[in-house]
């Protein structure tokens, strides 16, 4: 198994994952500074973070399934994005039910 991706789609997924991590750090910093609930830039960055996680998940899964990418970094990025997107979906469902 490789560590770095060899396919173009795997490299895109890894780049999106890096963008996700940077956005997540920024969101956490702004949430701490501005307080919860998110207003202004923290809310926009929160939505951008979720969209980036969703794109990472899609690119990672397509890269793994279709292009047969077997790099550990792409697998970790896809699994992490799956957990984040799953948590957001569960959060939306809980908010909708209440």
N, C-alpha and C positions, 0 to 999 in steps of 0.2 A: 504494500500500500504506500502511496505517496502522501506527502504532507501538503504540497501545493498543487492546485488544479492544473490539468493539462489542456482542457477544452476551453474555448472562448466563453461559453455560457457559465462554466464553473468559475472563471475569473470574474465575470460580471456578478455572479452570486456572492463571491467573496468581497468584492468591492461594495456591493449593497449592504452586506453585513457590517463592514467597517463603517459605512455611513450611518447604519442603524445604531451602532455602539456610540458613535460621536453624538448623534441626536439624542440618544437616551441619557447620556451624561449631561448634555445641555438642558434637557427637560428637568432632570433631577435638581440641577443647580437653580434653575428658574423657579421651580416649585418651592424650593427651600427659601428663596429670596422673596417671592411674591405671595407665598402661602397658597393653601388649597381652598377653594376650587380654582382651577387655572383660568386666568384672564389674560387677554392680549397675546403676547408673544409665546407665553408658556403653553397656551391652548393650541396655537397654530403648530408649534414644535411637537406637541403631543400627537396631533393628527398626522404630521409628517413622519413621526417615528413609527406609528402603526402602519402607515402605508408602505414605508421602507421595509418593515418586517414582513408584510404580506408579499411584497415584490421579491424579497430574499427567499421566502418560502417557495414561491412559484418557480423562480429561476433555479433554486437549488434542487427542487424535486424533478424538474424537467431535465436538468443537467445529470442527475443521478439515474433517472429511469430511461430517458431517451438516448442521451449521449454516453451513458455508461461511465460517468465520472466516478472514480473511487477514491478521491482525495479525502483525507480525514478532515481537513479544514472545511470542505464543502458539506460534508455530512454533519459536522458539529454546527455549522451555520444554519443548515436546514432544520435540524432538531431544535435548536434554540429559537428560531423564528416560529416553528410550530408551537412551542410552548407559549411564546408571547402572544401569538395570534389566538390560540386557544383560550388564554386568560382574558383577552379582550372580548372575545365572543361570549364567554361565560359572564363577564361583567355586564355586557349589554343585555343578556338574557335576564340576569338578576335585576337590573334596573327596570327592564320592561315589565317584569312580573310584579314589582312593588308598586 
